[in-house]
Amino acid sequence: MPPKRILICDDEAPTRELVRVVLDDGDEYEFREAADGIGCLALARSVRPDLVILDLMLPSKSGLEVLAAFRRDPDLVDTPVVVLTAWDHLAADASAVGADRFFLKPFEPEELRRAVSELLAGRRR
């Protein structure tokens, strides 16, 4: 079975690395990264990830704008999106726009692993 593609979009490289380390379990996942909203959208459209981990505070386009664009795009509308942010007051907004899960930074590694596994369990390429 080919690895699932996970796109990590966060403007802070240490956070992207932490997410990769937390989720990396051998050959199960293939990771792609973006540091801003425009790059995230472009990469998502080209690689068609199985799941996106998305920060909300991004340069060029906010995570909420990126998420809204995913939900309007027929090729990305069903892509699970896990929001990972320091801004707890945006939980309701993220949910309203279409986030599948919401985690505050700092996050619990096991909770993130479990959420990613659950969201990918029924997804087929």
Phi, psi and omega per residue, in radians:
M1 nan 2.266 3.141
P2 -1.172 2.660 3.127
P3 -1.151 2.600 3.052
K4 -1.320 2.446 3.133
R5 -1.598 2.173 3.094
I6 -2.056 2.198 3.077
L7 -1.758 2.119 3.118
I8 -1.846 2.076 -3.121
C9 -2.089 1.880 3.119
D10 -2.687 2.457 -3.106
D11 -1.355 -0.130 3.135
E12 -1.861 2.010 -3.125
A13 -0.988 -0.697 3.126
P14 -1.077 -0.599 3.105
T15 -1.195 -0.742 3.100
R16 -1.044 -0.738 3.139
E17 -1.141 -0.737 3.132
L18 -1.057 -0.785 3.128
V19 -1.073 -0.766 3.110
R20 -1.029 -0.814 -3.120
V21 -1.109 -0.751 -3.132
V22 -1.108 -0.704 -3.051
L23 -1.581 -0.394 -3.028
D24 -1.165 2.035 -3.113
D25 -2.353 1.131 -3.122
G26 1.420 -2.198 -3.059
D27 -1.809 0.255 -3.056
E28 -1.229 -0.612 -3.069
Y29 -2.196 2.620 2.994
E30 -2.044 2.220 -3.040
F31 -1.837 2.457 2.956
R32 -2.213 2.669 -3.074
E33 -2.348 2.578 3.035
A34 -2.413 2.566 -3.087
A35 -1.874 -0.036 3.116
D36 -2.625 2.948 -3.061
G37 -1.122 -0.752 -3.134
I38 -1.136 -0.759 3.098
G39 -1.100 -0.642 3.120
C40 -1.107 -0.820 3.131
L41 -1.089 -0.785 -3.127
A42 -1.096 -0.786 -3.128
L43 -1.163 -0.718 3.122
A44 -1.064 -0.712 -3.136
R45 -1.207 -0.507 -3.112
S46 -1.533 -0.648 -3.069
V47 -1.763 -0.217 3.136
R48 0.857 1.214 -3.078
P49 -1.131 2.737 3.057
D50 -1.434 -0.353 -3.139
L51 -2.815 2.586 3.110
V52 -2.157 2.351 2.981
I53 -1.894 2.088 -2.883
L54 -2.236 2.170 2.971
D55 -1.372 2.712 3.132
L56 -1.649 -0.508 -3.112
M57 -1.703 1.641 -3.076
L58 -2.191 2.663 2.992
P59 -1.273 2.743 3.064
S60 1.306 -0.873 3.032
K61 -2.531 2.395 3.131
S62 -1.232 2.815 3.079
G63 -1.054 -0.596 3.094
L64 -1.142 -0.683 3.083
E65 -1.146 -0.705 3.113
V66 -1.111 -0.815 3.141
L67 -1.063 -0.753 3.101
A68 -1.077 -0.685 3.107
A69 -1.133 -0.692 3.075
F70 -1.031 -0.782 -3.046
R71 -1.255 -0.288 3.057
R72 -1.614 -0.289 -3.048
D73 -1.557 2.075 -3.102
P74 -1.020 -0.470 3.137
D75 -1.432 -0.305 -3.071
L76 -2.089 -0.112 -3.003
V77 -0.973 -0.590 -3.104
D78 -1.661 0.063 3.138
T79 -1.229 2.143 3.100
P80 -1.114 2.409 3.129
V81 -2.191 2.154 3.065
V82 -1.824 2.064 3.099
V83 -1.521 2.302 -3.138
L84 -2.283 1.864 -2.997
T85 -2.583 2.841 3.058
A86 -1.585 -0.077 -3.015
W87 -1.769 1.525 -3.082
D88 -1.144 -0.427 -3.133
H89 -1.223 -0.142 -3.141
L90 -1.719 0.104 -3.111
A91 -1.022 -0.807 -3.120
A92 -1.140 -0.710 3.116
D93 -1.101 -0.773 -3.135
A94 -1.095 -0.725 3.118
S95 -1.127 -0.747 -3.141
A96 -1.113 -0.577 -3.126
V97 -1.406 -0.372 3.065
G98 2.233 0.302 3.083
A99 -1.152 2.423 3.116
D100 -1.462 -0.580 3.078
R101 -2.540 2.754 -3.109
F102 -2.373 2.184 3.100
F103 -2.234 2.436 3.052
L104 -1.586 2.501 2.984
K105 -1.462 2.422 -0.120
P106 -1.257 2.549 -3.079
F107 -1.854 2.820 3.063
E108 -1.509 2.060 -3.083
P109 -0.926 -0.770 -3.099
E110 -1.138 -0.642 3.116
E111 -1.139 -0.706 3.105
L112 -1.148 -0.787 3.109
R113 -1.003 -0.786 -3.120
R114 -1.114 -0.771 -3.131
A115 -1.100 -0.777 -3.141
V116 -1.088 -0.785 3.133
S117 -1.068 -0.777 3.141
E118 -1.115 -0.769 -3.098
L119 -1.193 -0.565 -3.139
L120 -1.488 -0.277 -3.029
A121 -0.961 -0.723 -3.086
G122 -1.773 0.013 -3.067
R123 -1.479 2.293 3.089
R124 -2.011 2.633 -3.140
R125 -1.533 nan nan
